[in-house]
Amino acid sequence: MRKGTALVVGATGITGGNLASYLIASGWTVYGLSRRPSQQAGIIPVATDLLDAEATQTALKGLDISHVFFCTWTRRENEKENVKANGAMMDNLFAALDADKLKHVSLVTGTKHYLGSFENYGSGTAETPFRESEPRVPGDNFYYTLEDIMYAAAERYGFSWNVHRPHTVIGYARDNAMNIGVTLGVYASICKATGRKFTFPGSQVQWNGLTDMSDALLLARQMEWAALAPGAQNQDFNSVNGDVFRWRWMWQQIADFFGVESGGCPETPAPLEEQMKAIAPEWARLAEQHGLVESDVTRLASWWHTDADLGREVECLNDMTKSRDYGFDGYQDTRASLLDLFTRLRAERIIP
């Protein structure tokens, strides 16, 4: 029996793409909504821009959707504009769906729920490990806007909901604005090809402190579980792998995989956005030399987002007790997640 008819919003992204694959394999009918049609096997593509209310109405008309998995966002110049644009996307979605037929909506946000928005980063007062019971951080945050729109729609139409808060997500995706795994794979490959040291670009706090990450497929497992498990609905859940590590250890693991020399962590951060400012021609030569499928490094690496993650001046660690108490026992080795991703990127000629 089919488990349901899912609409994965953001089906070409790191979270949505991996979720769609998982749901298809698990027995769902999956529609994948994105601006460009998904080419992923098994997905029924729905191409539209959620910021265009009329186009969204047309694209979703007549679809009998039982479960929505909202895994997308759009970036603007400041958080007020982020709130406006991302809120409009979700408003347009609910206006276009036959919401009376919805059984459940799952929303993916993240650790900025506890830290504050990009422009107000680290303004939260929550101590690690972050727990779902922590209050919201004062100030604009589009995560909160998305939650509030979803809560209001759930009250209006009677569907259940979940919020999932991953940390930095590891998984396969291209053309993705928040992809630390692919970015580090590209960076290490450049270091190997050019003889540079593989230097940590972030802060001493991140280099020395404990942290965690989220495997995209583990997040997918939690999302399906929460949507179906009796008693797990109408709850917010952190979603991390379950192990912890220090970047000073993980960095060496990555360096060893690529056969490059680690440059450690300088006293003054060396952001990738600055280091890689003029690297495009070098990557194009590397792509031609090795027959890589993408010669434009900007379509692979999100330097700015990796800098933001690794440059934090606060410890980031998430508690999984609530999720365990409700019955989810998923676990993933973060080192294995990263090395498996690098292996796939090589096999598909994304990196040399």
C-alpha positions as CSV (number, residue, x, y, z in Angstrom):
1,M,0.0,0.0,0.0
2,R,1.2,3.5,-0.7
3,K,1.9,5.5,2.4
4,G,0.6,8.8,1.1
5,T,1.0,11.4,-1.6
6,A,3.8,13.7,-0.7
7,L,4.6,17.2,-2.1
8,V,8.3,17.8,-1.4
9,V,8.8,21.6,-1.7
10,G,12.4,22.3,-2.7
11,A,12.9,18.9,-4.4
12,T,16.2,19.8,-6.0
13,G,17.8,21.0,-2.8
14,I,20.1,19.1,-0.4
15,T,17.3,18.3,2.1
16,G,14.4,18.0,-0.4
17,G,16.2,15.9,-3.0
18,N,17.4,13.4,-0.4
19,L,14.0,13.3,1.2
20,A,12.2,12.7,-2.1
21,S,14.5,9.7,-2.9
22,Y,13.9,8.3,0.5
23,L,10.1,8.6,0.3
24,I,10.0,7.1,-3.2
25,A,12.0,4.1,-1.9
26,S,9.7,3.9,1.2
27,G,6.5,3.6,-0.8
28,W,5.2,7.1,-1.3
29,T,3.9,8.9,-4.4
30,V,6.1,11.9,-4.6
31,Y,5.5,15.3,-6.3
32,G,8.7,17.4,-6.4
33,L,8.1,21.2,-6.4
34,S,11.0,23.4,-7.6
35,R,11.7,26.3,-9.9
36,R,13.2,24.0,-12.4
37,P,11.7,20.5,-13.0
38,S,13.4,17.8,-11.0
39,Q,15.1,15.2,-13.2
40,Q,15.2,12.7,-10.3
41,A,13.9,9.2,-11.1
42,G,10.5,8.5,-9.6
43,I,9.6,12.2,-8.8
44,I,6.6,13.7,-10.5
45,P,7.9,17.2,-11.3
46,V,6.0,20.4,-10.4
47,A,7.9,23.4,-11.8
48,T,6.8,26.8,-10.3
49,D,8.1,29.8,-8.4
50,L,6.3,30.0,-5.1
51,L,6.7,33.7,-5.1
52,D,4.4,33.8,-8.1
53,A,0.9,33.2,-6.6
54,E,-0.9,32.7,-9.9
55,A,1.7,30.3,-11.3
56,T,1.6,28.3,-8.1
57,Q,-2.1,28.1,-8.2
58,T,-1.9,26.7,-11.8
59,A,0.9,24.3,-11.0
60,L,-0.8,22.7,-8.0
61,K,-4.4,22.7,-9.3
62,G,-6.1,19.3,-9.0
63,L,-3.3,17.6,-7.1
64,D,-4.5,15.4,-4.2
65,I,-1.7,16.0,-1.7
66,S,-1.9,14.3,1.7
67,H,1.5,15.3,3.1
68,V,3.6,18.5,2.5
69,F,7.3,18.5,3.3
70,F,8.5,22.1,3.1
71,C,12.3,22.1,2.6
72,T,13.1,25.3,0.8
73,W,13.9,28.9,1.4
74,T,15.0,32.0,-0.5
75,R,17.8,34.4,0.5
76,R,17.4,38.2,0.4
77,E,19.6,41.2,1.4
78,N,18.4,41.3,5.0
79,E,16.2,39.4,7.4
80,K,13.2,41.7,7.0
81,E,13.2,40.8,3.3
82,N,13.8,37.2,4.2
83,V,10.7,37.2,6.4
84,K,8.7,38.9,3.6
85,A,9.8,36.6,0.8
86,N,9.8,33.3,2.6
87,G,6.5,34.0,4.3
88,A,5.0,34.8,0.9
89,M,6.2,31.5,-0.4
90,M,4.4,29.5,2.2
91,D,1.2,31.7,2.0
92,N,1.1,31.1,-1.7
93,L,1.6,27.4,-1.2
94,F,-1.4,27.0,1.2
95,A,-3.5,29.2,-1.0
96,A,-2.9,26.9,-4.0
97,L,-3.3,23.5,-2.3
98,D,-6.6,21.9,-1.5
99,A,-5.8,22.3,2.2
100,D,-8.9,20.4,3.3
101,K,-7.4,17.2,2.0
102,L,-4.1,17.7,3.8
103,K,-3.3,15.3,6.6
104,H,0.2,16.6,7.6
105,V,2.8,19.4,7.0
106,S,6.4,19.0,7.9
107,L,8.6,22.1,8.0
108,V,12.5,22.1,7.9
109,T,14.2,25.0,9.6
110,G,17.5,24.7,11.5
111,T,19.8,25.7,14.3
112,K,19.4,29.4,13.6
113,H,16.2,28.9,15.6
114,Y,18.4,29.0,18.6
115,L,21.2,31.3,17.3
116,G,19.3,34.1,15.6
117,S,19.2,35.1,11.9
118,F,22.2,35.5,9.7
119,E,22.5,39.2,10.5
120,N,21.9,38.6,14.2
121,Y,23.9,35.5,14.5
122,G,24.8,34.3,18.0
123,S,22.4,36.7,19.7
124,G,20.5,33.8,21.3
125,T,21.0,33.1,25.0
126,A,20.4,29.3,24.9
127,E,23.1,27.2,26.3
128,T,24.3,24.0,24.5
129,P,23.1,21.5,24.0
130,F,20.2,23.3,22.4
131,R,16.8,21.9,23.4
132,E,13.4,22.4,21.6
133,S,11.9,24.0,24.8
134,E,14.2,27.1,24.4
135,P,12.2,30.3,23.7
136,R,12.6,32.2,20.4
137,V,15.4,34.6,20.0
138,P,14.1,38.2,19.9
139,G,14.2,39.9,16.4
140,D,13.3,39.0,12.9
141,N,13.8,35.3,11.8
142,F,12.0,33.9,8.8
143,Y,12.0,30.5,10.5
144,Y,9.5,31.9,13.1
145,T,7.4,33.3,10.3
146,L,7.2,30.0,8.5
147,E,6.2,28.3,11.8
148,D,3.5,30.8,12.5
149,I,2.0,30.5,9.0
150,M,2.0,26.8,9.3
151,Y,0.5,26.8,12.8
152,A,-2.3,29.1,11.7
153,A,-3.1,26.9,8.6
154,A,-3.1,23.8,10.7
155,E,-5.6,25.4,13.1
156,R,-7.7,26.5,10.1
157,Y,-7.7,23.3,8.2
158,G,-7.2,20.6,10.9
159,F,-4.0,19.0,9.6
160,S,-1.1,17.9,11.9
161,W,2.4,19.3,11.7
162,N,6.1,18.8,12.6
163,V,9.1,21.2,12.7
164,H,12.5,19.7,12.1
165,R,15.7,21.6,13.1
166,P,18.8,20.1,11.6
167,H,22.3,21.5,12.1
168,T,24.6,21.8,9.1
169,V,23.3,19.3,6.6
170,I,25.5,16.8,4.7
171,G,24.2,15.3,1.5
172,Y,24.4,15.2,-2.2
173,A,23.1,18.2,-4.1
174,R,24.3,20.6,-6.8
175,D,23.4,24.2,-7.2
176,N,22.7,24.4,-3.5
177,A,23.2,27.5,-1.4
178,M,23.9,25.7,1.8
179,N,26.2,22.8,1.1
180,I,29.2,22.4,3.3
181,G,30.0,18.8,2.1
182,V,30.4,19.7,-1.6
183,T,32.1,22.9,-0.7
184,L,34.8,21.2,1.4
185,G,35.2,18.5,-1.3
186,V,35.8,21.2,-3.9
187,Y,38.2,23.1,-1.5
188,A,40.2,20.0,-0.7
189,S,40.5,19.1,-4.4
190,I,41.7,22.6,-5.2
191,C,44.3,22.4,-2.4
192,K,45.6,19.0,-3.8
193,A,45.8,20.3,-7.4
194,T,47.5,23.5,-6.5
195,G,49.8,22.4,-3.6
196,R,48.0,24.6,-1.1
197,K,47.6,23.6,2.5
198,F,44.1,22.6,3.5
199,T,43.6,25.4,6.0
200,F,40.6,25.6,8.3
201,P,38.8,28.9,7.3
202,G,36.9,29.4,10.5
203,S,37.2,30.4,14.2
204,Q,39.2,28.9,17.1
205,V,35.8,28.3,18.8
206,Q,34.6,26.0,16.1
207,W,38.1,24.4,15.7
208,N,38.4,23.4,19.3
209,G,34.8,23.1,20.5
210,L,32.4,20.2,20.2
211,T,29.8,20.3,17.4
212,D,27.5,18.0,15.4
213,M,26.0,17.8,11.9
214,S,22.9,16.3,10.2
215,D,23.0,13.7,7.4
216,A,20.3,14.5,4.9
217,L,19.1,10.8,4.7
218,L,18.8,10.6,8.5
219,L,16.8,13.8,8.5
220,A,14.6,12.2,5.8
221,R,14.0,9.2,8.1
222,Q,13.0,11.4,11.0
223,M,10.6,13.4,8.8
224,E,8.8,10.3,7.6
225,W,8.7,8.8,11.1
226,A,7.3,12.0,12.7
227,A,4.7,12.3,10.0
228,L,3.4,8.8,10.6
229,A,4.2,7.7,14.1
230,P,1.3,7.9,16.5
231,G,1.9,10.6,19.0
232,A,4.8,12.3,17.2
233,Q,2.7,14.9,15.3
234,N,2.4,18.5,16.4
235,Q,6.0,18.5,17.8
236,D,9.2,20.2,17.0
237,F,12.3,18.0,16.9
238,N,16.1,18.6,16.6
239,S,17.6,16.4,13.9
240,V,21.3,15.7,14.2
241,N,23.4,12.5,13.7
242,G,23.8,11.7,17.3
243,D,27.6,11.8,17.4
244,V,29.8,14.8,18.4
245,F,33.2,15.8,17.2
246,R,35.7,18.6,17.1
247,W,36.7,20.1,13.8
248,R,40.4,19.9,14.7
249,W,39.9,16.1,14.5
250,M,37.5,16.0,11.6
251,W,39.6,18.3,9.5
252,Q,42.5,15.8,9.6
253,Q,40.2,13.0,8.6
254,I,39.2,15.0,5.5
255,A,42.8,15.9,4.7
256,D,43.8,12.3,4.9
257,F,41.0,11.3,2.6
258,F,42.1,13.7,-0.1
259,G,45.9,13.3,0.5
260,V,46.5,16.9,1.4
261,E,48.4,18.6,4.2
262,S,46.3,20.2,6.8
263,G,47.1,23.8,7.5
264,G,45.4,23.7,10.9
265,C,43.5,26.7,12.2
266,P,45.2,30.1,11.9
267,E,44.8,32.6,14.8
268,T,43.1,34.9,12.4
269,P,40.3,33.3,10.4
270,A,40.9,32.8,6.6
271,P,37.4,32.8,5.1
272,L,37.0,30.7,1.9
273,E,35.1,33.5,0.2
274,E,38.4,35.5,0.3
275,Q,40.7,32.6,-0.3
276,M,38.7,31.4,-3.4
277,K,38.0,34.8,-4.8
278,A,40.1,34.2,-8.0
279,I,39.9,30.5,-8.2
280,A,37.3,30.2,-11.0
281,P,39.9,29.9,-13.8
282,E,41.9,27.3,-11.9
283,W,38.8,25.2,-11.3
284,A,37.8,25.5,-15.0
285,R,41.3,24.1,-15.9
286,L,40.9,21.4,-13.4
287,A,37.5,20.4,-14.8
288,E,38.9,20.2,-18.3
289,Q,41.9,18.2,-17.2
290,H,39.9,15.6,-15.4
291,G,36.7,15.6,-17.5
292,L,34.5,17.0,-14.7
293,V,30.9,17.6,-15.3
294,E,30.8,21.2,-13.9
295,S,33.5,23.8,-14.8
296,D,31.8,26.7,-13.0
297,V,32.9,26.4,-9.4
298,T,30.2,28.8,-8.2
299,R,27.6,26.2,-9.1
300,L,29.2,23.8,-6.7
301,A,30.7,25.6,-3.8
302,S,28.9,27.8,-1.3
303,W,31.9,29.6,0.2
304,W,29.8,32.1,2.1
305,H,27.7,29.5,3.9
306,T,30.6,27.3,4.9
307,D,32.4,30.5,6.2
308,A,29.3,31.3,8.3
309,D,29.1,27.8,9.7
310,L,32.8,27.4,10.5
311,G,33.3,31.0,11.6
312,R,30.8,31.0,14.5
313,E,32.1,32.4,17.7
314,V,29.6,30.3,19.8
315,E,29.4,26.6,20.4
316,C,26.7,24.8,18.5
317,L,25.5,21.4,19.8
318,N,21.9,20.0,19.7
319,D,20.1,17.7,22.1
320,M,18.3,14.7,20.7
321,T,16.6,13.6,23.9
322,K,13.1,14.7,22.9
323,S,13.3,12.8,19.6
324,R,14.6,9.7,21.4
325,D,11.8,9.9,24.0
326,Y,9.2,10.0,21.2
327,G,10.7,6.9,19.6
328,F,13.1,7.9,16.9
329,D,16.4,6.0,17.4
330,G,18.2,7.0,14.1
331,Y,22.0,7.5,14.3
332,Q,24.7,8.3,11.8
333,D,28.5,8.5,11.9
334,T,29.3,12.0,10.6
335,R,32.8,11.1,9.4
336,A,31.2,8.3,7.3
337,S,28.6,10.8,5.9
338,L,31.3,13.1,4.7
339,L,33.7,10.5,3.3
340,D,30.8,8.7,1.6
341,L,29.7,12.0,0.0
342,F,33.3,12.7,-1.2
343,T,33.4,9.2,-2.7
344,R,30.2,9.8,-4.6
345,L,31.3,13.2,-5.8
346,R,34.4,11.6,-7.3
347,A,32.4,8.7,-8.8
348,E,30.1,11.2,-10.6
349,R,33.0,13.4,-11.7
350,I,31.9,16.4,-9.7
351,I,35.4,16.5,-8.1
352,P,38.7,14.9,-9.4
